[in-house]
Amino acid sequence: MKTETELDLLEMLLRDQPLCTAAEISNFAIAFWDGRRLSWARLTKDGSDRADEMFNLDLDAWDELCGYVDDWLASPRYSERPELHRWLQNAQ
């Protein structure tokens, strides 16, 4: 299935990056490797470009993001996000 292949590739690419590196999927969502699995977060709507909250990638979210993931895989863009460091530290 195309979806699984795209998500597997995204996960593999993020696992190879330093922890807390985000894939800049769109102007409203990022993906990152949390040390165990591929995770997703929404960005704030206030224009600050900070990760606001994590979300589960369900079918509705995938329908919204699949084109952005295709574009990202064609031209990957990464960033380091301090808020991810805080989230992962608090999760331990």
A tleap script that builds the chain and sets N, CA, C and O, in Angstrom:
source leaprc.protein.ff14SB
mol = sequence {
  NMET LYS THR GLU THR GLU LEU ASP LEU LEU
  GLU MET LEU LEU ARG ASP GLN PRO LEU CYS
  THR ALA ALA GLU ILE SER ASN PHE ALA ILE
  ALA PHE TRP ASP GLY ARG ARG LEU SER TRP
  ALA ARG LEU THR LYS ASP GLY SER ASP ARG
  ALA ASP GLU MET PHE ASN LEU ASP LEU ASP
  ALA TRP ASP GLU LEU CYS GLY TYR VAL ASP
  ASP TRP LEU ALA SER PRO ARG TYR SER GLU
  ARG PRO GLU LEU HIE ARG TRP LEU GLN ASN
  ALA CGLN
}
set mol.1.N position { 0.847 -1.182 0.000 }
set mol.1.CA position { 0.000 0.000 0.000 }
set mol.1.C position { 0.891 1.243 0.000 }
set mol.1.O position { 1.878 1.309 0.733 }
set mol.2.N position { 0.538 2.213 -0.817 }
set mol.2.CA position { 1.341 3.419 -0.965 }
set mol.2.C position { 1.509 4.154 0.361 }
set mol.2.O position { 2.605 4.624 0.667 }
set mol.3.N position { 0.455 4.260 1.145 }
set mol.3.CA position { 0.501 4.973 2.409 }
set mol.3.C position { 1.566 4.388 3.329 }
set mol.3.O position { 2.382 5.122 3.887 }
set mol.4.N position { 1.560 3.066 3.486 }
set mol.4.CA position { 2.532 2.425 4.357 }
set mol.4.C position { 3.947 2.640 3.857 }
set mol.4.O position { 4.856 2.846 4.661 }
set mol.5.N position { 4.153 2.598 2.565 }
set mol.5.CA position { 5.479 2.818 2.000 }
set mol.5.C position { 5.957 4.240 2.286 }
set mol.5.O position { 7.105 4.440 2.682 }
set mol.6.N position { 5.091 5.218 2.091 }
set mol.6.CA position { 5.471 6.607 2.355 }
set mol.6.C position { 5.793 6.812 3.828 }
set mol.6.O position { 6.795 7.445 4.160 }
set mol.7.N position { 4.966 6.291 4.703 }
set mol.7.CA position { 5.190 6.452 6.135 }
set mol.7.C position { 6.430 5.694 6.595 }
set mol.7.O position { 7.158 6.175 7.463 }
set mol.8.N position { 6.679 4.516 6.028 }
set mol.8.CA position { 7.903 3.775 6.350 }
set mol.8.C position { 9.137 4.568 5.942 }
set mol.8.O position { 10.108 4.641 6.695 }
set mol.9.N position { 9.103 5.159 4.760 }
set mol.9.CA position { 10.232 5.953 4.281 }
set mol.9.C position { 10.429 7.190 5.159 }
set mol.9.O position { 11.559 7.504 5.533 }
set mol.10.N position { 9.361 7.885 5.487 }
set mol.10.CA position { 9.446 9.050 6.368 }
set mol.10.C position { 10.039 8.650 7.713 }
set mol.10.O position { 10.922 9.335 8.228 }
set mol.11.N position { 9.563 7.554 8.282 }
set mol.11.CA position { 10.079 7.078 9.561 }
set mol.11.C position { 11.564 6.752 9.473 }
set mol.11.O position { 12.330 7.122 10.362 }
set mol.12.N position { 11.978 6.066 8.417 }
set mol.12.CA position { 13.376 5.706 8.243 }
set mol.12.C position { 14.260 6.950 8.154 }
set mol.12.O position { 15.321 7.010 8.776 }
set mol.13.N position { 13.822 7.927 7.389 }
set mol.13.CA position { 14.608 9.151 7.239 }
set mol.13.C position { 14.728 9.908 8.563 }
set mol.13.O position { 15.785 10.464 8.862 }
set mol.14.N position { 13.675 9.932 9.341 }
set mol.14.CA position { 13.729 10.630 10.631 }
set mol.14.C position { 14.555 9.867 11.662 }
set mol.14.O position { 15.215 10.484 12.497 }
set mol.15.N position { 14.529 8.542 11.619 }
set mol.15.CA position { 15.356 7.750 12.550 }
set mol.15.C position { 16.828 8.031 12.343 }
set mol.15.O position { 17.616 7.932 13.283 }
set mol.16.N position { 17.213 8.383 11.119 }
set mol.16.CA position { 18.616 8.666 10.803 }
set mol.16.C position { 19.042 10.067 11.222 }
set mol.16.O position { 20.226 10.394 11.138 }
set mol.17.N position { 18.117 10.895 11.667 }
set mol.17.CA position { 18.407 12.263 12.095 }
set mol.17.C position { 18.586 12.295 13.613 }
set mol.17.O position { 18.150 11.377 14.308 }
set mol.18.N position { 19.224 13.345 14.128 }
set mol.18.CA position { 19.307 13.491 15.591 }
set mol.18.C position { 17.903 13.560 16.198 }
set mol.18.O position { 16.972 14.064 15.571 }
set mol.19.N position { 17.765 13.052 17.417 }
set mol.19.CA position { 16.499 13.097 18.119 }
set mol.19.C position { 15.994 14.539 18.176 }
set mol.19.O position { 16.788 15.468 18.330 }
set mol.20.N position { 14.721 14.724 18.055 }
set mol.20.CA position { 14.042 16.030 18.074 }
set mol.20.C position { 14.194 16.803 16.780 }
set mol.20.O position { 13.926 18.004 16.734 }
set mol.21.N position { 14.624 16.119 15.725 }
set mol.21.CA position { 14.623 16.727 14.409 }
set mol.21.C position { 13.243 16.516 13.806 }
set mol.21.O position { 12.715 15.404 13.815 }
set mol.22.N position { 12.673 17.575 13.291 }
set mol.22.CA position { 11.326 17.507 12.735 }
set mol.22.C position { 11.375 17.533 11.213 }
set mol.22.O position { 12.205 18.213 10.611 }
set mol.23.N position { 10.476 16.785 10.614 }
set mol.23.CA position { 10.225 16.875 9.179 }
set mol.23.C position { 9.167 17.954 9.015 }
set mol.23.O position { 8.065 17.836 9.550 }
set mol.24.N position { 9.499 18.990 8.286 }
set mol.24.CA position { 8.580 20.117 8.068 }
set mol.24.C position { 7.588 19.722 6.982 }
set mol.24.O position { 7.762 20.074 5.816 }
set mol.25.N position { 6.559 18.995 7.366 }
set mol.25.CA position { 5.616 18.422 6.413 }
set mol.25.C position { 4.759 19.503 5.752 }
set mol.25.O position { 4.560 19.478 4.537 }
set mol.26.N position { 4.260 20.439 6.534 }
set mol.26.CA position { 3.420 21.515 5.995 }
set mol.26.C position { 3.556 22.734 6.901 }
set mol.26.O position { 4.327 22.729 7.860 }
set mol.27.N position { 2.802 23.768 6.583 }
set mol.27.CA position { 2.836 24.957 7.445 }
set mol.27.C position { 1.948 24.785 8.673 }
set mol.27.O position { 1.798 25.714 9.466 }
set mol.28.N position { 1.353 23.590 8.834 }
set mol.28.CA position { 0.520 23.347 10.007 }
set mol.28.C position { 0.837 22.035 10.717 }
set mol.28.O position { 0.232 21.741 11.748 }
set mol.29.N position { 1.784 21.228 10.188 }
set mol.29.CA position { 2.091 19.950 10.825 }
set mol.29.C position { 3.540 19.539 10.592 }
set mol.29.O position { 4.135 19.832 9.555 }
set mol.30.N position { 4.090 18.847 11.594 }
set mol.30.CA position { 5.430 18.272 11.500 }
set mol.30.C position { 5.346 16.799 11.906 }
set mol.30.O position { 4.382 16.362 12.534 }
set mol.31.N position { 6.369 16.060 11.536 }
set mol.31.CA position { 6.534 14.679 11.986 }
set mol.31.C position { 7.915 14.587 12.615 }
set mol.31.O position { 8.830 15.312 12.223 }
set mol.32.N position { 8.069 13.685 13.601 }
set mol.32.CA position { 9.375 13.499 14.233 }
set mol.32.C position { 9.474 12.100 14.809 }
set mol.32.O position { 8.465 11.444 15.067 }
set mol.33.N position { 10.702 11.654 15.006 }
set mol.33.CA position { 10.963 10.362 15.629 }
set mol.33.C position { 11.127 10.620 17.118 }
set mol.33.O position { 11.988 11.400 17.525 }
set mol.34.N position { 10.298 9.965 17.935 }
set mol.34.CA position { 10.336 10.229 19.379 }
set mol.34.C position { 11.237 9.247 20.134 }
set mol.34.O position { 11.222 9.202 21.364 }
set mol.35.N position { 12.011 8.473 19.396 }
set mol.35.CA position { 12.888 7.478 20.003 }
set mol.35.C position { 12.309 6.076 19.935 }
set mol.35.O position { 13.028 5.092 20.110 }
set mol.36.N position { 10.995 5.984 19.677 }
set mol.36.CA position { 10.325 4.689 19.573 }
set mol.36.C position { 9.464 4.572 18.328 }
set mol.36.O position { 9.303 3.487 17.771 }
set mol.37.N position { 8.911 5.701 17.897 }
set mol.37.CA position { 7.970 5.646 16.765 }
set mol.37.C position { 7.874 7.014 16.088 }
set mol.37.O position { 8.343 8.023 16.613 }
set mol.38.N position { 7.262 7.015 14.926 }
set mol.38.CA position { 6.979 8.248 14.200 }
set mol.38.C position { 5.835 8.967 14.910 }
set mol.38.O position { 4.790 8.369 15.168 }
set mol.39.N position { 6.026 10.228 15.221 }
set mol.39.CA position { 5.016 11.020 15.919 }
set mol.39.C position { 4.696 12.267 15.098 }
set mol.39.O position { 5.470 12.680 14.234 }
set mol.40.N position { 3.550 12.847 15.389 }
set mol.40.CA position { 3.042 13.997 14.639 }
set mol.40.C position { 2.649 15.117 15.596 }
set mol.40.O position { 2.199 14.863 16.714 }
set mol.41.N position { 2.822 16.357 15.147 }
set mol.41.CA position { 2.417 17.504 15.962 }
set mol.41.C position { 1.865 18.598 15.054 }
set mol.41.O position { 2.310 18.788 13.923 }
set mol.42.N position { 0.893 19.297 15.587 }
set mol.42.CA position { 0.340 20.467 14.904 }
set mol.42.C position { 1.155 21.682 15.294 }
set mol.42.O position { 1.706 21.748 16.393 }
set mol.43.N position { 1.227 22.639 14.391 }
set mol.43.CA position { 1.899 23.903 14.676 }
set mol.43.C position { 0.877 24.922 15.155 }
set mol.43.O position { -0.305 24.832 14.821 }
set mol.44.N position { 1.331 25.880 15.930 }
set mol.44.CA position { 0.429 26.912 16.437 }
set mol.44.C position { -0.145 27.714 15.277 }
set mol.44.O position { 0.469 27.830 14.216 }
set mol.45.N position { -1.310 28.253 15.496 }
set mol.45.CA position { -1.967 29.072 14.470 }
set mol.45.C position { -1.634 30.550 14.622 }
set mol.45.O position { -2.108 31.377 13.843 }
set mol.46.N position { -0.813 30.892 15.631 }
set mol.46.CA position { -0.505 32.295 15.893 }
set mol.46.C position { 0.666 32.823 15.073 }
set mol.46.O position { 1.081 33.969 15.244 }
set mol.47.N position { 1.199 31.985 14.179 }
set mol.47.CA position { 2.292 32.423 13.322 }
set mol.47.C position { 3.672 32.248 13.935 }
set mol.47.O position { 4.669 32.596 13.301 }
set mol.48.N position { 3.757 31.718 15.153 }
set mol.48.CA position { 5.057 31.564 15.811 }
set mol.48.C position { 5.816 30.328 15.315 }
set mol.48.O position { 7.005 30.181 15.598 }
set mol.49.N position { 5.148 29.450 14.585 }
set mol.49.CA position { 5.760 28.256 14.002 }
set mol.49.C position { 6.232 27.259 15.066 }
set mol.49.O position { 7.108 26.440 14.788 }
set mol.50.N position { 5.675 27.312 16.265 }
set mol.50.CA position { 6.017 26.361 17.309 }
set mol.50.C position { 5.098 25.146 17.228 }
set mol.50.O position { 3.939 25.249 16.828 }
set mol.51.N position { 5.639 23.996 17.614 }
set mol.51.CA position { 4.806 22.804 17.721 }
set mol.51.C position { 3.878 23.004 18.909 }
set mol.51.O position { 4.328 23.355 20.000 }
set mol.52.N position { 2.595 22.783 18.703 }
set mol.52.CA position { 1.591 23.084 19.705 }
set mol.52.C position { 1.110 21.847 20.441 }
set mol.52.O position { 1.090 21.827 21.672 }
set mol.53.N position { 0.719 20.807 19.699 }
set mol.53.CA position { 0.198 19.600 20.328 }
set mol.53.C position { 0.420 18.407 19.422 }
set mol.53.O position { 0.409 18.521 18.197 }
set mol.54.N position { 0.620 17.265 20.046 }
set mol.54.CA position { 0.780 16.034 19.288 }
set mol.54.C position { -0.596 15.524 18.871 }
set mol.54.O position { -1.601 15.813 19.520 }
set mol.55.N position { -0.625 14.759 17.777 }
set mol.55.CA position { -1.868 14.138 17.331 }
set mol.55.C position { -1.573 12.783 16.723 }
set mol.55.O position { -0.457 12.511 16.282 }
set mol.56.N position { -2.584 11.944 16.707 }
set mol.56.CA position { -2.475 10.633 16.077 }
set mol.56.C position { -2.814 10.763 14.601 }
set mol.56.O position { -3.745 11.472 14.221 }
set mol.57.N position { -2.058 10.079 13.796 }
set mol.57.CA position { -2.305 10.101 12.357 }
set mol.57.C position { -3.395 9.091 12.037 }
set mol.57.O position { -3.110 7.919 11.792 }
set mol.58.N position { -4.635 9.542 12.038 }
set mol.58.CA position { -5.748 8.683 11.663 }
set mol.58.C position { -6.057 8.898 10.184 }
set mol.58.O position { -5.359 9.654 9.508 }
set mol.59.N position { -7.078 8.249 9.687 }
set mol.59.CA position { -7.419 8.343 8.270 }
set mol.59.C position { -7.754 9.764 7.840 }
set mol.59.O position { -7.349 10.198 6.762 }
set mol.60.N position { -8.488 10.488 8.676 }
set mol.60.CA position { -8.831 11.872 8.333 }
set mol.60.C position { -7.581 12.744 8.248 }
set mol.60.O position { -7.437 13.540 7.321 }
set mol.61.N position { -6.678 12.591 9.219 }
set mol.61.CA position { -5.435 13.367 9.200 }
set mol.61.C position { -4.589 12.987 7.988 }
set mol.61.O position { -3.987 13.851 7.350 }
set mol.62.N position { -4.543 11.680 7.669 }
set mol.62.CA position { -3.762 11.252 6.515 }
set mol.62.C position { -4.330 11.842 5.225 }
set mol.62.O position { -3.572 12.278 4.359 }
set mol.63.N position { -5.652 11.861 5.092 }
set mol.63.CA position { -6.274 12.460 3.903 }
set mol.63.C position { -5.842 13.912 3.743 }
set mol.63.O position { -5.629 14.383 2.626 }
set mol.64.N position { -5.717 14.607 4.848 }
set mol.64.CA position { -5.310 16.015 4.821 }
set mol.64.C position { -3.822 16.176 4.525 }
set mol.64.O position { -3.421 17.156 3.896 }
set mol.65.N position { -2.994 15.221 4.971 }
set mol.65.CA position { -1.540 15.380 4.885 }
set mol.65.C position { -0.856 14.617 3.755 }
set mol.65.O position { 0.304 14.895 3.453 }
set mol.66.N position { -1.535 13.667 3.124 }
set mol.66.CA position { -0.841 12.780 2.181 }
set mol.66.C position { -0.144 13.530 1.052 }
set mol.66.O position { 0.976 13.171 0.687 }
set mol.67.N position { -0.765 14.548 0.495 }
set mol.67.CA position { -0.114 15.322 -0.565 }
set mol.67.C position { 1.111 16.064 -0.058 }
set mol.67.O position { 2.112 16.180 -0.765 }
set mol.68.N position { 1.030 16.569 1.172 }
set mol.68.CA position { 2.178 17.257 1.776 }
set mol.68.C position { 3.332 16.292 2.027 }
set mol.68.O position { 4.494 16.651 1.842 }
set mol.69.N position { 3.013 15.063 2.450 }
set mol.69.CA position { 4.060 14.066 2.671 }
set mol.69.C position { 4.732 13.713 1.346 }
set mol.69.O position { 5.955 13.583 1.290 }
set mol.70.N position { 3.949 13.558 0.283 }
set mol.70.CA position { 4.531 13.312 -1.048 }
set mol.70.C position { 5.500 14.429 -1.425 }
set mol.70.O position { 6.615 14.164 -1.873 }
set mol.71.N position { 5.072 15.675 -1.244 }
set mol.71.CA position { 5.936 16.819 -1.564 }
set mol.71.C position { 7.191 16.810 -0.706 }
set mol.71.O position { 8.286 17.087 -1.195 }
set mol.72.N position { 7.029 16.489 0.592 }
set mol.72.CA position { 8.170 16.473 1.497 }
set mol.72.C position { 9.170 15.398 1.080 }
set mol.72.O position { 10.378 15.637 1.095 }
set mol.73.N position { 8.683 14.227 0.711 }
set mol.73.CA position { 9.586 13.157 0.298 }
set mol.73.C position { 10.364 13.539 -0.963 }
set mol.73.O position { 11.500 13.103 -1.147 }
set mol.74.N position { 9.760 14.342 -1.821 }
set mol.74.CA position { 10.448 14.804 -3.032 }
set mol.74.C position { 11.517 15.848 -2.703 }
set mol.74.O position { 12.506 15.977 -3.424 }
set mol.75.N position { 11.315 16.589 -1.615 }
set mol.75.CA position { 12.256 17.638 -1.221 }
set mol.75.C position { 12.233 17.795 0.301 }
set mol.75.O position { 11.591 18.709 0.820 }
set mol.76.N position { 12.940 16.898 1.025 }
set mol.76.CA position { 12.882 16.911 2.490 }
set mol.76.C position { 13.413 18.212 3.100 }
set mol.76.O position { 14.423 18.765 2.664 }
set mol.77.N position { 12.696 18.675 4.121 }
set mol.77.CA position { 13.099 19.856 4.890 }
set mol.77.C position { 13.020 19.483 6.364 }
set mol.77.O position { 11.988 19.020 6.851 }
set mol.78.N position { 14.129 19.694 7.063 }
set mol.78.CA position { 14.214 19.349 8.477 }
set mol.78.C position { 14.440 20.604 9.312 }
set mol.78.O position { 14.909 21.626 8.812 }
set mol.79.N position { 14.099 20.504 10.584 }
set mol.79.CA position { 14.438 21.559 11.539 }
set mol.79.C position { 14.614 20.923 12.906 }
set mol.79.O position { 14.070 19.854 13.183 }
set mol.80.N position { 15.378 21.588 13.751 }
set mol.80.CA position { 15.478 21.163 15.143 }
set mol.80.C position { 14.514 22.017 15.940 }
set mol.80.O position { 14.482 23.237 15.776 }
set mol.81.N position { 13.740 21.401 16.787 }
set mol.81.CA position { 12.697 22.118 17.527 }
set mol.81.C position { 12.891 21.924 19.026 }
set mol.81.O position { 12.737 20.814 19.535 }
set mol.82.N position { 13.231 23.006 19.738 }
set mol.82.CA position { 13.454 22.909 21.187 }
set mol.82.C position { 12.239 22.379 21.938 }
set mol.82.O position { 12.397 21.685 22.942 }
set mol.83.N position { 11.043 22.687 21.478 }
set mol.83.CA position { 9.861 22.198 22.187 }
set mol.83.C position { 9.786 20.673 22.167 }
set mol.83.O position { 9.230 20.078 23.090 }
set mol.84.N position { 10.328 20.032 21.141 }
set mol.84.CA position { 10.343 18.571 21.102 }
set mol.84.C position { 11.254 18.020 22.195 }
set mol.84.O position { 10.949 16.993 22.801 }
set mol.85.N position { 12.370 18.699 22.449 }
set mol.85.CA position { 13.260 18.297 23.545 }
set mol.85.C position { 12.487 18.307 24.862 }
set mol.85.O position { 12.567 17.355 25.638 }
set mol.86.N position { 11.748 19.370 25.111 }
set mol.86.CA position { 10.972 19.477 26.360 }
set mol.86.C position { 9.917 18.378 26.431 }
set mol.86.O position { 9.764 17.739 27.472 }
set mol.87.N position { 9.196 18.149 25.351 }
set mol.87.CA position { 8.153 17.122 25.341 }
set mol.87.C position { 8.745 15.750 25.669 }
set mol.87.O position { 8.203 15.016 26.495 }
set mol.88.N position { 9.857 15.410 25.019 }
set mol.88.CA position { 10.444 14.092 25.217 }
set mol.88.C position { 11.035 13.946 26.612 }
set mol.88.O position { 10.979 12.861 27.190 }
set mol.89.N position { 11.595 15.009 27.158 }
set mol.89.CA position { 12.105 14.958 28.530 }
set mol.89.C position { 10.969 14.757 29.518 }
set mol.89.O position { 11.108 13.994 30.473 }
set mol.90.N position { 9.852 15.429 29.301 }
set mol.90.CA position { 8.709 15.300 30.195 }
set mol.90.C position { 8.052 13.935 30.092 }
set mol.90.O position { 7.406 13.490 31.041 }
set mol.91.N position { 8.204 13.261 28.958 }
set mol.91.CA position { 7.579 11.953 28.753 }
set mol.91.C position { 8.328 10.839 29.470 }
set mol.91.O position { 7.782 9.755 29.673 }
set mol.92.N position { 9.574 11.097 29.855 }
set mol.92.CA position { 10.388 10.052 30.480 }
set mol.92.C position { 10.020 9.823 31.908 }
set mol.92.O position { 10.616 8.974 32.571 }
savepdb mol mol.pdb
quit
